[in-house]
Amino acid sequence: MKKETKRLIALIVIGLVIISFPCKSQVYLGISGTNKGTSQTIGWLSDIGIDLNVNYKSSLLKADVARILSFNIGKRIELSQNNFNVTPYIGIANYRNKDFRAYDIDRKNEVIQINETGLIYRLELGKDWYMGRLYIEGTYCNGFYFGAGIKAFLQ
């Protein structure tokens, strides 16, 4: 395995170990639509507002749009008594896509495979309900992604 993949796996394992500590928390599943495809999330929200999650962004139809696997940590900040909140995240991401620019010029060059590890920044504005959250998000990782989604908290 490549060095970047090993680092990403190590961070995911560390996150899962942290999640396994007993404390008052909720596990959740989320799905969202973005301007470049879809996003799926599995995460853990602690009683003090710390949010750890693993997120996968991908395109449904385009090979030149990145597939991003990321491990994120954020802090939920309450905005009002009506359960509106904002959550800024930072994390590490594995960014993969195909670059067709050289191939499109003369059809003799090969398609370039891009596989990088870097930081990901995300901001989420949401409204909590009894068993879930409806939210809008903005993400930056080698490009801007924005969209809307829903999270379901599991008991």
C-alpha positions in Angstrom: 0.0 0.0 0.0 1.0 3.5 -0.6 2.2 5.7 2.3 -0.9 8.1 2.0 -3.3 5.2 2.2 -1.6 3.8 5.3 -1.8 7.2 7.0 -5.5 7.4 6.2 -6.2 3.9 7.5 -4.3 4.7 10.7 -6.4 7.9 11.2 -9.6 6.0 10.7 -8.5 3.3 13.2 -7.6 6.0 15.8 -11.0 7.6 15.3 -12.8 4.2 15.8 -10.8 3.6 19.0 -11.9 7.1 20.3 -15.5 6.3 19.3 -15.3 3.1 21.3 -14.7 4.9 24.6 -17.8 4.8 26.8 -19.5 8.2 27.0 -22.8 9.7 26.3 -22.9 10.0 22.5 -24.9 9.4 19.3 -23.9 7.5 16.2 -25.4 8.8 12.9 -25.6 8.1 9.2 -25.9 10.9 6.7 -26.4 11.4 3.0 -26.3 14.6 0.9 -26.3 15.8 -2.6 -23.6 18.2 -3.7 -22.9 20.2 -6.8 -20.5 17.5 -8.0 -22.2 14.3 -6.9 -23.2 12.6 -3.6 -21.8 12.4 -0.1 -22.2 9.6 2.5 -21.2 10.0 6.1 -21.0 7.8 9.2 -20.1 9.6 12.4 -20.2 10.0 16.2 -21.5 13.1 18.0 -20.5 13.4 21.7 -22.6 15.0 24.4 -20.2 18.0 24.5 -20.6 18.7 20.8 -17.5 17.0 19.4 -18.3 15.4 16.0 -16.0 12.7 14.5 -17.0 11.3 11.1 -15.8 9.5 8.0 -17.1 11.0 4.7 -17.0 9.7 1.2 -17.8 12.1 -1.7 -18.2 10.8 -5.3 -19.7 11.6 -8.6 -22.4 9.5 -10.1 -21.5 10.1 -13.7 -18.2 11.8 -14.2 -14.7 10.3 -14.0 -12.9 13.6 -13.8 -14.7 14.6 -10.6 -12.8 13.6 -7.5 -13.6 10.8 -5.1 -12.7 12.0 -1.6 -12.5 9.8 1.4 -12.0 11.9 4.6 -11.8 11.7 8.3 -13.1 14.8 10.0 -13.3 16.3 13.4 -15.6 19.3 14.3 -17.3 21.2 17.1 -21.0 21.8 17.0 -21.9 25.4 18.1 -25.5 26.1 19.1 -26.9 29.3 17.4 -30.3 29.4 19.1 -32.7 27.7 21.4 -34.5 26.3 18.4 -31.7 23.7 17.7 -30.1 25.7 14.9 -26.3 25.0 14.9 -23.1 25.5 12.9 -20.3 22.9 12.8 -16.8 23.8 11.4 -14.8 20.7 10.5 -11.1 20.1 9.6 -9.8 16.7 8.5 -7.5 14.7 6.4 -8.6 13.4 3.0 -7.5 11.0 0.2 -8.3 12.8 -3.0 -8.6 10.7 -6.3 -9.6 11.6 -9.8 -8.6 11.4 -13.4 -7.1 14.3 -15.5 -8.1 14.2 -19.1 -6.6 17.5 -20.2 -3.5 16.0 -21.8 -5.5 13.3 -23.5 -8.0 15.8 -24.9 -5.3 17.8 -26.7 -3.9 15.1 -29.0 -5.4 11.8 -28.0 -1.9 10.3 -27.8 -1.1 11.1 -24.1 -2.4 8.9 -21.3 -5.0 9.8 -18.8 -3.3 11.1 -15.6 -4.3 9.4 -12.3 -4.3 11.8 -9.4 -4.0 10.3 -5.9 -3.2 12.8 -3.1 -3.6 13.2 0.6 -4.3 16.6 2.1 -6.5 18.7 4.3 -10.2 19.1 4.0 -12.3 22.0 5.4 -16.0 21.9 5.9 -18.7 24.1 7.3 -22.2 22.8 8.1 -25.3 24.8 9.0 -28.1 22.6 10.3 -31.4 22.3 12.2 -31.7 19.4 14.7 -35.0 17.5 15.2 -35.9 14.5 17.4 -33.9 11.9 15.5 -32.0 13.8 12.8 -30.6 16.9 11.3 -31.3 18.7 8.0 -28.3 20.7 6.9 -26.5 22.7 4.2 -22.7 22.3 3.8 -19.7 23.8 2.1 -16.5 21.8 1.6 -13.1 22.7 0.2 -10.6 20.0 -0.9 -8.9 20.8 -4.2 -12.2 22.4 -5.2 -15.4 23.7 -3.7 -18.3 21.4 -3.0 -21.7 22.6 -1.6 -24.9 20.8 -1.0 -27.7 19.8 1.3 -28.4 16.6 3.2 -29.9 14.8 6.1 -28.5 12.9 9.1 -30.3 10.2 11.0 -29.2 9.7 14.6 -29.2 6.0 15.7 -30.2 4.9 19.3 
